[in-house]
């Protein structure tokens, strides 16, 4: 008979992964010394008193027996926050099959009732879908908004079938694609925090991926990437993004990386940039976040191997060195202009340029300023 508790096997399997074909030991000494333990463990907070506790117990037992060289199973632990549901409500007149729109609910004696989020868009109820949802609602009547719509109430709650707020990932993937779902989950907020799901917000990530795709394609959606050399401004945008992504990955701050990707793609779009020297390394940087679209673009760029084998772009801080600064110029406490000057320009020269500018002369109205304050790389006050 087996007297081993069920949680025992699930608490040391990572050691077996280090040496899975060893028939004499659960892990070889050499292999365990090389791999040591797990670098990063990501799990929900409910694991803290389950798998995590048992893994620590079992690892300490193996360590005390001299069979492993570590007394902790994981080097780093992150408890990811729960993605919560966004519930919708309709308001039913007591004793009747009549439902009151959100803005008028306090005018009547009503009871709030959860409604399936799949028949709600931007908090507007699909009334035909509502009638078809359950047989007893087939003859439902509605008291509507002035514009003829039915507005639902909403609340952030734990996803639950009983609250009809469960979002099926397959439905999201069918509508938007797996990369959009993957990026939106990361974009919702810091990994450790609980985050409310809102399907309405996913459209922004979907549009970003479309805009990223468009950098590689012309107006006829034909692949069109140039081999022309990149400009300094384009290289600055690229290397700023590389730097931000590297820093954020080290901090597990994935949501801020995606924000940077959006800024980068918007700037490259405004520059009409379709240059291989920029788009190829950018594709590699984005690939951990959106693996499917980047893999396809990687092959369109002419590569036969997977993007997973590509060398990560090397950051060149030289492209991030600023040569000039745009100064907001205030006159009598109100910002009246913005003027750009070289970073190494002397304060006296900046003052002369500002005072001689036509737009500043207009606000001075021919008078000599009592004082001019130049704060380097900040602001000019006249």
Number of C-alpha atoms within 10 A of each C-alpha: 3 5 5 8 8 9 13 14 13 13 20 19 14 17 21 16 14 20 18 14 12 11 9 7 12 17 22 19 14 11 14 19 14 9 13 20 20 14 11 12 13 14 16 12 15 10 13 13 9 12 16 19 12 19 22 17 18 21 23 18 14 16 15 13 9 10 16 20 16 17 17 16 23 19 11 10 14 14 16 15 16 17 19 18 23 21 27 26 24 23 25 22 18 13 9 10 14 17 22 26 24 21 14 13 19 11 8 12 12 18 15 18 14 17 23 21 22 18 16 20 13 12 18 16 23 16 16 12 14 18 15 14 14 9 9 10 14 14 10 16 15 17 17 16 14 9 6 10 15 23 23 23 20 16 11 15 15 18 19 13 10 10 19 18 23 19 19 9 13 12 11 15 14 9 12 16 16 18 20 24 21 16 20 23 17 17 19 20 18 16 21 17 13 15 17 19 24 17 17 10 12 19 12 13 21 19 14 18 19 12 16 23 17 18 20 22 15 13 8 7 10 10 16 17 19 14 10 10 12 16 12 11 13 20 18 19 19 27 23 18 24 25 16 15 22 14 14 16 13 9 9 16 18 22 19 19 25 23 12 17 22 20 15 20 24 16 16 21 15 9 11 10 19 23 20 18 18 21 23 18 19 22 21 24 21 18 18 13 19 19 17 16 20 26 19 13 19 22 13 14 16 8 13 9 11 12 21 14 8 12 9 14 15 10 15 15 11 10 16 17 9 10 9 13 17 14 20 17 21 19 16 11 9 11 14 14 15 15 15 11 16 13 13 11 11 12 15 11 10 19 16 11 13 21 16 11 12 10 13 19 14 11 13 15 8 9 9 10 11 6 8 17 13 18 11 15 15 11 17 23 19 21
